[in-house]
Amino acid sequence: MTPLARVLVVDDDESLRLLARVNLEIEGFEVSEAGTMAEAEAALEERPDVVLLDVHLGGDESTALLAQIHEAGIPVAIVTGSVDVSEFRSLADAVLTKPYQPSTLVEVTRRLARVES
């Protein structure tokens, strides 16, 4: 079966990556994970269709990574526990606020990947 889209989940919290992976794979997405900035940069070479990025993973480095993803034209949702995400809004296509519902994760990913329900 061909996956709906390839999704890269970037988060330093292993349990949140697992939660995202399981919920997205159930829906038919192919999921890769990165727990560090270095892993994320390496995984981006595979050109995922969508990136879910914890913007606080690497401090200022994550902002630079977000800009790189945006410039590459890859749809990206920032994933954050912060209330103020205004500094990232211009570079992100969506915001997922932790804790999020699995259904919201799937809905946002489908929209960014342009996959119909």
C-alpha positions as CSV (number, residue, x, y, z in Angstrom):
1,M,0.0,0.0,0.0
2,T,1.3,3.4,-0.9
3,P,1.5,5.8,2.0
4,L,-0.7,8.9,1.9
5,A,2.4,11.1,2.5
6,R,5.8,11.1,4.3
7,V,5.8,12.9,7.6
8,L,8.8,13.8,9.7
9,V,8.1,14.2,13.4
10,V,10.8,16.3,15.2
11,D,10.5,16.3,19.0
12,D,12.9,15.6,21.8
13,D,10.2,13.8,23.8
14,E,10.3,10.1,22.7
15,S,6.8,9.4,24.0
16,L,5.3,12.2,21.9
17,R,7.1,11.0,18.8
18,L,5.7,7.5,19.4
19,L,2.2,8.9,19.9
20,A,2.4,10.8,16.7
21,R,3.9,7.9,14.8
22,V,1.2,5.4,15.9
23,N,-1.6,7.8,15.2
24,L,-0.3,8.8,11.8
25,E,0.7,5.3,10.7
26,I,-2.8,4.0,11.5
27,E,-4.1,6.6,9.1
28,G,-1.8,5.5,6.3
29,F,1.1,8.0,6.6
30,E,4.8,7.0,6.4
31,V,6.5,8.5,9.5
32,S,10.1,9.1,10.3
33,E,11.3,10.6,13.6
34,A,14.1,12.9,14.8
35,G,14.9,13.6,18.4
36,T,17.8,16.0,17.9
37,M,18.5,18.9,15.6
38,A,21.2,16.8,13.9
39,E,18.8,14.0,13.3
40,A,16.2,16.4,11.9
41,E,18.7,18.0,9.5
42,A,19.7,14.5,8.2
43,A,16.0,13.4,7.9
44,L,15.2,16.5,5.8
45,E,17.5,15.3,3.1
46,E,14.8,12.6,2.4
47,R,12.4,15.5,1.5
48,P,9.3,14.6,3.6
49,D,6.0,15.9,2.5
50,V,5.1,17.4,5.9
51,V,7.2,18.2,9.0
52,L,5.9,18.4,12.6
53,L,8.5,20.4,14.4
54,D,8.9,21.0,18.2
55,V,10.1,24.6,17.9
56,H,11.8,24.5,21.3
57,L,13.9,21.5,20.6
58,G,17.1,23.4,19.8
59,G,16.5,27.0,20.9
60,D,17.6,29.4,18.2
61,E,18.7,26.4,16.0
62,S,15.0,25.3,15.7
63,T,14.0,28.7,14.4
64,A,16.8,28.4,11.8
65,L,15.6,24.9,10.9
66,L,12.0,26.2,10.7
67,A,13.1,28.8,8.2
68,Q,15.0,26.2,6.2
69,I,12.0,24.0,6.0
70,H,9.8,26.9,5.0
71,E,12.3,28.0,2.3
72,A,12.3,24.5,0.9
73,G,8.6,24.7,0.4
74,I,7.8,21.8,2.8
75,P,4.6,22.3,4.8
76,V,5.4,22.5,8.5
77,A,3.3,22.5,11.7
78,I,5.0,23.8,14.7
79,V,4.4,21.8,17.8
80,T,4.7,23.6,21.1
81,G,3.6,23.9,24.7
82,S,4.0,27.6,24.6
83,V,1.2,30.1,24.5
84,D,3.1,32.7,22.5
85,V,4.1,31.4,19.1
86,S,3.9,34.8,17.3
87,E,7.6,34.7,16.3
88,F,7.0,31.5,14.4
89,R,3.7,32.2,12.7
90,S,5.1,33.6,9.5
91,L,7.2,30.5,8.9
92,A,4.6,27.8,9.9
93,D,1.6,26.5,8.0
94,A,-0.1,25.3,11.2
95,V,0.3,25.2,15.0
96,L,-0.3,22.2,17.2
97,T,-0.4,23.1,20.9
98,K,0.6,20.5,23.4
99,P,-1.2,18.6,24.6
100,Y,-3.1,17.9,21.4
101,Q,-5.7,15.4,20.6
102,P,-4.7,12.6,18.1
103,S,-7.6,13.5,15.9
104,T,-6.2,17.1,15.7
105,L,-2.8,15.8,14.8
106,V,-4.2,13.7,12.0
107,E,-6.5,16.5,10.7
108,V,-3.6,19.0,10.6
109,T,-1.3,16.5,8.9
110,R,-3.9,15.6,6.3
111,R,-4.5,19.3,5.5
112,L,-0.8,20.1,5.2
113,A,-0.3,17.0,3.0
114,R,-3.4,17.9,1.0
115,V,-4.9,14.5,1.7
116,E,-8.7,14.2,1.8
117,S,-10.4,12.4,4.7
